[in-house]
Amino acid sequence: GESGCGKSTTGRAILRLHEPTSGEVLFRGTDVVKLNAAQMKEMRKKMQIVFQDPYSSLNPRLNIEELISEPLLVNKVYDNKKDLYNRVHEVMDIVGLERRLSTSYPHELDGGRRQRIGIARALSINPDFFVMDEPVSALDVSVQAQILNLMNQLKKDLGLTYLFISHNLSVVKHVSDRIAVMYLGKIVEMADYKDIFENPLHPYTQALLSAIPIPRLDVEKRQRIILEGDVPSPVNPPEGCRFCGRCRFRKEGCNKNEPKLVDVGNGHMVACHLVADK
């Protein structure tokens, strides 16, 4: 989804960095929203986040060893410094950070290494689930590729699950097994990544995919779908379908009744009156 649609807020609400005002967040059958402070501290060992900006998310007063060891110290994972720093160096090796950089500070490193610190810090306590909040958007293209390949490798080697947040569709296609498309605080379509790219059903998803440039001259250009109008205020969303005012297929009733997210087959979920009426 586009900027401001609620992607980061959703990720942070799942981890309760933002407190949800209603609803449930189920992690292996446990409603995270109902946990008290002590229970939530234990849950955070299983759920971690890698932030968008690899510089502002790191304490500039701490070196790499101290940054990566911080979650281990807070959660009292090790009783002695030898085991602690052995784990720190082990995680540095996993994410491709040279051990000679152990005493370096964030301002001395490039964006790619800073983001590797963020990943190593989150990885240090062996979580099962990561929220990746646009982890490569602040990086150069060549560095983006290194971080994405690292994430894919860690997913295979360690059996991790990512909630990967991004507005870059090429990146989403590269890393995702299943994709959810958001518009103005609501999920409008969710499916296997192949279904989303090969058979998008929601008009907003179709418009998003039409904006992806094809970097080949011998391929016929896809028809570009230009969305008209402005994005409504998320503070005061319109009645009915939130995309109605910009939809080229809108019909009578779309602006009055909010569509529900329904399964149209094979786990392909769509919230659109046009699709539901077929």
VOPAGU-2260 file (C-alpha; in pm, 1 decimal, decimal comma):
REM VOPAGU-2260
SITE   aa  ch    i         X         Y         Z
SITE  GLY   A    0       0,0       0,0       0,0
SITE  GLU   A    1      95,6     364,3     -39,6
SITE  SER   A    2     248,7     579,7     233,0
SITE  GLY   A    3      11,7     650,6     520,5
SITE  CYS   A    4    -216,7     349,3     467,6
SITE  GLY   A    5    -129,5     191,9     804,0
SITE  LYS   A    6     140,2     -65,5     723,7
SITE  SER   A    7     386,4      36,3     994,8
SITE  THR   A    8     107,2      99,4    1245,1
SITE  THR   A    9     -17,7    -255,8    1189,8
SITE  GLY   A   10     329,5    -402,7    1246,4
SITE  ARG   A   11     383,9    -197,5    1560,3
SITE  ALA   A   12      36,5    -280,4    1692,9
SITE  ILE   A   13     111,1    -652,6    1654,7
SITE  LEU   A   14     414,2    -607,5    1882,7
SITE  ARG   A   15     223,4    -362,7    2104,7
SITE  LEU   A   16     466,2     -79,4    2040,9
SITE  HIS   A   17     134,8      91,1    1965,2
SITE  GLU   A   18    -146,5     -30,1    2190,1
SITE  PRO   A   19    -440,0    -162,4    1980,3
SITE  THR   A   20    -771,7       1,3    2067,3
SITE  SER   A   21    -973,7    -308,7    1973,5
SITE  GLY   A   22    -948,0    -650,4    1812,2
SITE  GLU   A   23    -711,9    -944,7    1863,3
SITE  VAL   A   24    -350,0   -1023,6    1782,7
SITE  LEU   A   25    -310,9   -1401,3    1787,0
SITE  PHE   A   26      37,1   -1552,9    1808,3
SITE  ARG   A   27      25,0   -1934,3    1824,0
SITE  GLY   A   28    -321,9   -1913,2    1971,8
SITE  THR   A   29    -234,3   -1653,0    2237,2
SITE  ASP   A   30    -399,6   -1310,6    2223,1
SITE  VAL   A   31    -101,9   -1075,4    2262,9
SITE  VAL   A   32    -330,4    -779,5    2340,7
SITE  LYS   A   33    -450,2    -943,1    2664,9
SITE  LEU   A   34    -103,1   -1014,5    2808,5
SITE  ASN   A   35      15,8    -822,4    3115,1
SITE  ALA   A   36     359,2    -655,4    3135,5
SITE  ALA   A   37     543,2    -964,0    3266,3
SITE  GLN   A   38     383,2   -1193,3    3007,5
SITE  MET   A   39     453,5    -942,3    2731,0
SITE  LYS   A   40     820,7    -929,5    2827,8
SITE  GLU   A   41     840,3   -1305,9    2778,1
SITE  MET   A   42     650,2   -1279,8    2448,4
SITE  ARG   A   43     897,7   -1022,9    2315,9
SITE  LYS   A   44    1167,1   -1291,1    2320,0
SITE  LYS   A   45     970,8   -1458,3    2040,0
SITE  MET   A   46     870,7   -1142,4    1848,0
SITE  GLN   A   47    1119,7    -878,6    1733,3
SITE  ILE   A   48    1129,3    -582,0    1494,6
SITE  VAL   A   49    1383,9    -438,3    1251,3
SITE  PHE   A   50    1316,1     -67,8    1197,0
SITE  GLN   A   51    1317,9     129,3     874,1
SITE  ASP   A   52    1601,0     372,1     950,6
SITE  PRO   A   53    1917,4     178,2    1038,5
SITE  TYR   A   54    2077,5     487,8    1193,0
SITE  SER   A   55    1811,7     643,1    1417,8
SITE  SER   A   56    1715,9     298,5    1554,8
SITE  LEU   A   57    2069,7     245,5    1694,9
SITE  ASN   A   58    2206,9     415,3    2006,2
SITE  PRO   A   59    2504,6     623,4    1881,4
SITE  ARG   A   60    2676,8     593,8    2221,6
SITE  LEU   A   61    2707,4     213,9    2199,4
SITE  ASN   A   62    2946,3      11,8    1981,3
SITE  ILE   A   63    2838,6    -293,7    1780,5
SITE  GLU   A   64    2911,4    -544,4    2059,5
SITE  GLU   A   65    2710,5    -339,7    2307,2
SITE  LEU   A   66    2419,7    -287,1    2066,1
SITE  ILE   A   67    2383,8    -657,4    1986,8
SITE  SER   A   68    2430,8    -764,7    2349,7
SITE  GLU   A   69    2162,0    -524,9    2480,4
SITE  PRO   A   70    1860,7    -762,0    2426,4
SITE  LEU   A   71    2058,5   -1046,8    2583,9
SITE  LEU   A   72    2134,2    -835,6    2891,6
SITE  VAL   A   73    1778,2    -704,2    2926,6
SITE  ASN   A   74    1637,4   -1057,7    2908,3
SITE  LYS   A   75    1916,1   -1203,8    3130,1
SITE  VAL   A   76    1990,0   -1480,4    2880,2
SITE  TYR   A   77    2350,4   -1543,2    2992,9
SITE  ASP   A   78    2509,7   -1547,3    3338,3
SITE  ASN   A   79    2865,3   -1462,5    3231,2
SITE  LYS   A   80    3028,1   -1226,7    2984,0
SITE  LYS   A   81    3214,3   -1500,7    2798,0
SITE  ASP   A   82    2893,2   -1674,3    2685,4
SITE  LEU   A   83    2733,8   -1336,0    2617,5
SITE  TYR   A   84    3004,5   -1217,5    2381,6
SITE  ASN   A   85    3039,2   -1559,7    2220,2
SITE  ARG   A   86    2670,8   -1525,8    2123,4
SITE  VAL   A   87    2728,5   -1168,9    2000,3
SITE  HIS   A   88    3016,0   -1281,2    1776,8
SITE  GLU   A   89    2814,6   -1582,3    1656,0
SITE  VAL   A   90    2527,8   -1354,9    1547,0
SITE  MET   A   91    2772,9   -1114,7    1380,7
SITE  ASP   A   92    2905,6   -1407,4    1175,1
SITE  ILE   A   93    2550,3   -1510,4    1079,2
SITE  VAL   A   94    2459,8   -1165,5     941,4
SITE  GLY   A   95    2797,5   -1105,3     776,9
SITE  LEU   A   96    2948,2    -844,6    1011,5
SITE  GLU   A   97    3326,3    -871,5    1045,5
SITE  ARG   A   98    3441,6    -926,0    1403,0
SITE  ARG   A   99    3702,1    -651,5    1362,1
SITE  LEU   A  100    3408,5    -405,9    1369,2
SITE  SER   A  101    3306,1    -512,7    1721,1
SITE  THR   A  102    3420,5    -186,0    1880,2
SITE  SER   A  103    3301,6      38,5    1594,8
SITE  TYR   A  104    3015,2     285,6    1639,2
SITE  PRO   A  105    2713,0     329,4    1407,0
SITE  HIS   A  106    2838,8     660,6    1260,4
SITE  GLU   A  107    3155,6     485,0    1140,0
SITE  LEU   A  108    2964,3     235,9     925,1
SITE  ASP   A  109    2765,3     243,8     600,8
SITE  GLY   A  110    2388,3     188,5     581,0
SITE  GLY   A  111    2414,1    -179,1     491,8
SITE  ARG   A  112    2628,6    -263,5     794,0
SITE  ARG   A  113    2401,1     -57,9    1020,8
SITE  GLN   A  114    2100,8    -254,8     903,2
SITE  ARG   A  115    2290,4    -579,2     963,3
SITE  ILE   A  116    2341,3    -461,9    1322,3
SITE  GLY   A  117    1964,1    -414,5    1353,3
SITE  ILE   A  118    1902,4    -764,3    1218,9
SITE  ALA   A  119    2172,7    -914,8    1443,1
SITE  ARG   A  120    2031,7    -737,4    1749,2
SITE  ALA   A  121    1682,7    -873,2    1679,3
SITE  LEU   A  122    1822,2   -1218,5    1598,8
SITE  SER   A  123    2037,5   -1245,8    1913,4
SITE  ILE   A  124    1762,2   -1388,6    2139,7
SITE  ASN   A  125    1642,3   -1645,3    1883,3
SITE  PRO   A  126    1292,7   -1509,3    1804,0
SITE  ASP   A  127    1045,3   -1695,9    1583,3
SITE  PHE   A  128     878,5   -1392,4    1428,0
SITE  PHE   A  129    1011,6   -1065,2    1285,8
SITE  VAL   A  130     835,9    -747,1    1185,6
SITE  MET   A  131    1052,3    -597,0     910,2
SITE  ASP   A  132     940,6    -233,1     879,3
SITE  GLU   A  133    1069,2    -128,4     534,3
SITE  PRO   A  134    1420,0    -248,7     627,6
SITE  VAL   A  135    1577,5    -166,2     290,1
SITE  SER   A  136    1398,3     154,4     183,8
SITE  ALA   A  137    1677,8     378,6     320,0
SITE  LEU   A  138    1955,0     180,3     147,1
SITE  ASP   A  139    2120,0     196,2    -194,4
SITE  VAL   A  140    1996,8     -56,1    -451,0
SITE  SER   A  141    2310,2    -273,9    -436,8
SITE  VAL   A  142    2297,2    -279,8     -55,4
SITE  GLN   A  143    1923,3    -355,0     -67,6
SITE  ALA   A  144    1999,2    -671,2    -263,0
SITE  GLN   A  145    2256,6    -783,2      -4,5
SITE  ILE   A  146    2013,7    -735,0     286,9
SITE  LEU   A  147    1724,4    -906,4     104,8
SITE  ASN   A  148    1942,2   -1204,1      13,9
SITE  LEU   A  149    2059,6   -1221,7     375,2
SITE  MET   A  150    1698,1   -1221,8     499,3
SITE  ASN   A  151    1599,1   -1497,8     258,0
SITE  GLN   A  152    1899,0   -1706,2     365,1
SITE  LEU   A  153    1819,9   -1659,4     736,0
SITE  LYS   A  154    1458,3   -1756,1     672,0
SITE  LYS   A  155    1570,1   -2085,6     515,9
SITE  ASP   A  156    1847,6   -2163,2     764,4
SITE  LEU   A  157    1671,7   -2065,1    1087,8
SITE  GLY   A  158    1305,4   -2123,8     998,7
SITE  LEU   A  159    1203,9   -1761,8    1061,0
SITE  THR   A  160     873,4   -1593,1     976,6
SITE  TYR   A  161     869,5   -1231,8     856,5
SITE  LEU   A  162     596,8    -973,4     839,0
SITE  PHE   A  163     769,2    -766,1     572,7
SITE  ILE   A  164     636,1    -411,1     531,9
SITE  SER   A  165     711,4    -227,0     208,5
SITE  HIS   A  166     564,8     -13,8     -68,1
SITE  ASN   A  167     825,2    -137,4    -318,7
SITE  LEU   A  168     643,4    -406,2    -516,7
SITE  SER   A  169     959,0    -551,5    -669,0
SITE  VAL   A  170    1100,4    -606,7    -320,6
SITE  VAL   A  171     769,2    -754,4    -201,1
SITE  LYS   A  172     768,5   -1003,3    -489,1
SITE  HIS   A  173    1125,7   -1107,4    -410,7
SITE  VAL   A  174    1074,3   -1187,5     -40,9
SITE  SER   A  175     706,7   -1280,7       6,1
SITE  ASP   A  176     515,6   -1607,5      21,9
SITE  ARG   A  177     183,1   -1433,6      85,9
SITE  ILE   A  178      94,8   -1067,7      26,2
SITE  ALA   A  179    -162,8    -834,3     182,8
SITE  VAL   A  180    -247,5    -505,5       9,2
SITE  MET   A  181    -362,2    -217,4     231,9
SITE  TYR   A  182    -558,5      96,4     152,2
SITE  LEU   A  183    -649,2     362,3     408,6
SITE  GLY   A  184    -612,0     136,9     712,0
SITE  LYS   A  185    -784,5    -170,6     564,7
SITE  ILE   A  186    -658,7    -485,9     394,8
SITE  VAL   A  187    -829,3    -489,8      54,0
SITE  GLU   A  188    -666,4    -802,1     -91,7
SITE  MET   A  189    -458,1   -1091,0      39,8
SITE  ALA   A  190    -327,6   -1393,4    -147,4
SITE  ASP   A  191     -31,1   -1605,0    -248,0
SITE  TYR   A  192     231,8   -1382,0    -412,1
SITE  LYS   A  193     182,3   -1548,3    -752,0
SITE  ASP   A  194    -193,8   -1487,8    -740,7
SITE  ILE   A  195    -145,8   -1121,8    -650,3
SITE  PHE   A  196      90,7   -1055,9    -939,9
SITE  GLU   A  197     -75,5   -1279,4   -1198,9
SITE  ASN   A  198    -442,5   -1229,5   -1108,6
SITE  PRO   A  199    -503,5    -911,6    -906,4
SITE  LEU   A  200    -875,4    -873,9    -836,3
SITE  HIS   A  201    -912,2    -549,5    -641,5
SITE  PRO   A  202    -905,4    -230,3    -855,9
SITE  TYR   A  203    -649,6     -74,1    -619,8
SITE  THR   A  204    -414,8    -373,3    -651,1
SITE  GLN   A  205    -450,7    -358,9   -1029,3
SITE  ALA   A  206    -354,2      10,0   -1025,9
SITE  LEU   A  207     -51,7     -56,4    -803,8
SITE  LEU   A  208      78,7    -335,5   -1025,7
SITE  SER   A  209      28,5    -128,4   -1340,5
SITE  ALA   A  210     281,2     122,4   -1203,9
SITE  ILE   A  211     568,4    -129,1   -1204,1
SITE  PRO   A  212     800,8     -44,0   -1496,6
SITE  ILE   A  213     908,2    -329,4   -1725,8
SITE  PRO   A  214    1285,8    -294,0   -1788,0
SITE  ARG   A  215    1277,3    -456,2   -2134,0
SITE  LEU   A  216    1226,3    -301,6   -2475,6
SITE  ASP   A  217    1099,3    -619,7   -2643,9
SITE  VAL   A  218     800,7    -651,4   -2408,2
SITE  GLU   A  219     474,7    -474,7   -2477,5
SITE  LYS   A  220     411,5    -202,7   -2219,9
SITE  ARG   A  221     127,1    -271,8   -1977,6
SITE  GLN   A  222    -162,3     -32,2   -1962,6
SITE  ARG   A  223    -102,5     225,7   -1690,0
SITE  ILE   A  224    -400,9     279,0   -1460,0
SITE  ILE   A  225    -407,2     637,1   -1335,0
SITE  LEU   A  226    -600,6     684,6   -1013,6
SITE  GLU   A  227    -805,6    1003,2    -997,0
SITE  GLY   A  228    -891,7    1206,9    -690,5
SITE  ASP   A  229    -717,8    1234,5    -354,7
SITE  VAL   A  230    -672,3     984,4     -74,0
SITE  PRO   A  231    -944,8    1051,1     188,5
SITE  SER   A  232    -847,5    1149,3     541,5
SITE  PRO   A  233    -763,4     841,7     752,5
SITE  VAL   A  234    -891,4    1031,0    1057,2
SITE  ASN   A  235   -1234,4    1065,7     898,7
SITE  PRO   A  236   -1265,4     785,3     638,3
SITE  PRO   A  237   -1562,9     787,3     401,0
SITE  GLU   A  238   -1869,2     570,6     447,7
SITE  GLY   A  239   -1881,9     248,2     249,2
SITE  CYS   A  240   -1584,3     135,9      41,0
SITE  ARG   A  241   -1285,2     355,8     123,6
SITE  PHE   A  242   -1152,2     325,0    -231,9
SITE  CYS   A  243   -1484,9     416,7    -393,0
SITE  GLY   A  244   -1398,5     780,8    -470,2
SITE  ARG   A  245   -1094,5     676,8    -679,2
SITE  CYS   A  246   -1231,2     354,0    -831,5
SITE  ARG   A  247   -1302,1     344,9   -1205,5
SITE  PHE   A  248   -1546,8      55,6   -1157,8
SITE  ARG   A  249   -1755,0     204,0    -875,0
SITE  LYS   A  250   -2127,4     148,4    -888,2
SITE  GLU   A  251   -2435,5     236,2    -687,5
SITE  GLY   A  252   -2404,7     120,2    -328,1
SITE  CYS   A  253   -2024,7     118,4    -315,1
SITE  ASN   A  254   -2024,9     447,3    -125,2
SITE  LYS   A  255   -2274,1     322,3     134,5
SITE  ASN   A  256   -2181,0     -35,5     224,7
SITE  GLU   A  257   -1831,7    -133,2     336,2
SITE  PRO   A  258   -1716,9    -451,8     158,2
SITE  LYS   A  259   -1605,9    -746,0     369,3
SITE  LEU   A  260   -1285,9    -940,6     310,7
SITE  VAL   A  261   -1408,5   -1268,2     157,0
SITE  ASP   A  262   -1233,9   -1577,6      22,9
SITE  VAL   A  263   -1293,1   -1614,5    -351,9
SITE  GLY   A  264   -1099,2   -1941,6    -371,8
SITE  ASN   A  265    -758,6   -2088,7    -280,8
SITE  GLY   A  266    -715,6   -1845,8       6,3
SITE  HIS   A  267    -743,2   -1542,0    -220,2
SITE  MET   A  268    -915,9   -1278,4      -3,1
SITE  VAL   A  269   -1071,3    -964,0    -155,5
SITE  ALA   A  270   -1276,6    -679,2      -8,9
SITE  CYS   A  271   -1468,6    -548,0    -310,8
SITE  HIS   A  272   -1838,9    -539,2    -402,6
SITE  LEU   A  273   -1754,7    -602,9    -769,2
SITE  VAL   A  274   -1580,6    -930,3    -692,0
SITE  ALA   A  275   -1832,7   -1041,4    -429,3
SITE  ASP   A  276   -2124,7    -992,4    -672,5
SITE  LYS   A  277   -1973,8   -1216,1    -942,6
